[in-house]
């Protein structure tokens, strides 16, 4: 567990230093103010994209549900676009490029299909791990009068008596 945390921290630090290096390199080519403007512009664009996509997602989900469909693909694609918006909000050009890629429908559809395939695989693995096998026809056919639990005659007479209704009066007092 400790190695996962350390490797994640190293990757995060590498990404931060890479972003800073690229911002400095771009600023050297197009100028410092232009580079800052691009970073701020993509952050504002990402924020607006997230805000807009949230409303679209809710409308799409509601429309699918009204038609009696489960909105799998629209929700996943909207989630991908929102993730792209988050990447655009993060300052830096590498995250901006990754965020912009999520806006292209072919890329988004490819990502959505892979996510759905992974979800289906995980559900299949969970079902297999749980060893769930449901075959109603086989279960029904395997029930015979001999396979039902038998009760003793003494307990049978007691159960008949215990199932008799108890007579009485009920009065509700408020």
N, C-alpha and C positions, 0 to 999 in steps of 0.2 A: 504493500500500500504506500509506503513511504517513497518508493521509487516512482510511482505514478505521479505523486504530488511534485516531486523534484523535477521530473522530466516535463511536466506541464508548466512549471515555473520557468524552466530554461527555455521552452518554446515560446512562452509569453514574452520573456525578456528579449529573445531573438526577434520576435515580431515587432516589438516596440522599437528596438534599435534599427531594424530594417526600415520601418516607416519613417523614422527620423532621418536616416541616411538618404532615403529617396526624396523626402521633402526638401532637404538641403540641396541635393543634386538638381532637382527641378527648379528650385529657387535660383540656383546658379545659372540656369539656362534661360528662364523666362523672367526672372526678377523676384525679389522677396515679396513685394506686395501682391503680385499676380499669383504667386504660389499660395499665399495666405488667403487671398480671395477665393481661389479654387477650393481650398479645404473648407472654408466657411460656407461657400455656395453648396457643396455636396452635402454638408451636414444639414443645412436648412432644407435642401431637396429631400434628403432621407427622412427628416422629421415630417414634412408634408406628405410624403409617400406613405409613411406609417399611418398617419391620421386619416388619409383618404382611403387606404386599403382596409382599415378597420371597419369603416362604414360599408364598403362594398362586400366585405366578407359576411357581415351580419345580414345584409340584404340577400346575398346568394344562398346562405344557409337557410334563411327563412323561406325563400322561394322553393328550394329543393324539398324542404320539409312539408310545405303546403302541397306539393305534387306527390307526396308520399315516398320520396326517395331519400336515401341516406347520402348526405353531401360529402363524400370522401374526397374526391379529387378537388373540388373547389376550395375546401377547407385547407387541404395540404398545399395547394398552389398559393393561396392567400398567405398561409404561414411562411412559405418560401419568400414571397414578395416582402412580407414584414421583416423577415430576417435580413433580406437585402437592404431594407431601409435602415435597420440597425447598423449594418456594416457601413452604410453611407454616412450615418451620424458619427461614427468613430473617425476621428481625424487621421488622415493618411491616404495615400494614393493606392496602396495595395488593397486595403479594405474597400476603397471606392470602386476599384475595378471588379472585385468579387461581388460587391453589391449591385453594380450595374449589370453584371452577367445574369443575375436573377430576374431582371426585367425583360429579358428576351424569352418569348414564349417557348421556342424549342428547348432551350436550356431548362426552363422551369418545368416543362412537361417531362423531360428526361429525369430531372431530380424527383419529381412527384412520383413517377413510376417506380423509381428505385426505392423511395421511401415506402410506398405501398407494398412492394415486394418484400422488403425487410419486415414490415409489420405482419404481413401474411405468414412469413416464415417463422417469426417469433410466436405468433398465435398457434401455428402448427406444432412448433416445438413444445409449447406449453401444454397443448392437448395431449401430445405423445408422452410427455413427462408425467402428466397426471394419470395416464393410463385409463382414459375415459373411453369406454366402448359402449355405445347405446345401440341396441338392436331390439326394438320393441316386439317385432314379430316373433323372434326367437324366445324372448322372455315370456310372451303370452302363451306360446305353444308349449313351453316347458312346465307350465302350471297344470297340475293334475290334482284331483281330489286327494290322492294319496300323499302328495307333496305338501299339502296344507297342514299346519300344526293341529294336532288332535287334543281335545280337552277331556279330562276325566268326567264321568257322569256326575260326581258330587259337585264339582266346581261348576258344571253346566247348570245344575238346578239353582245354585247360588247366584250365578250370573243372571239367570232369568228373573229371580226375585229382585236383584239389585237394579234391574232395568225398568222396574215398575214405577210409574209416576207417583209422586207423593202429593196427595191432595191437601189443599189448604187455601187460605184466603190471603190476599195481598192488598195492603192498603198503603198508599203513598201519603206521607205527611210532609207538607212543606213548611 
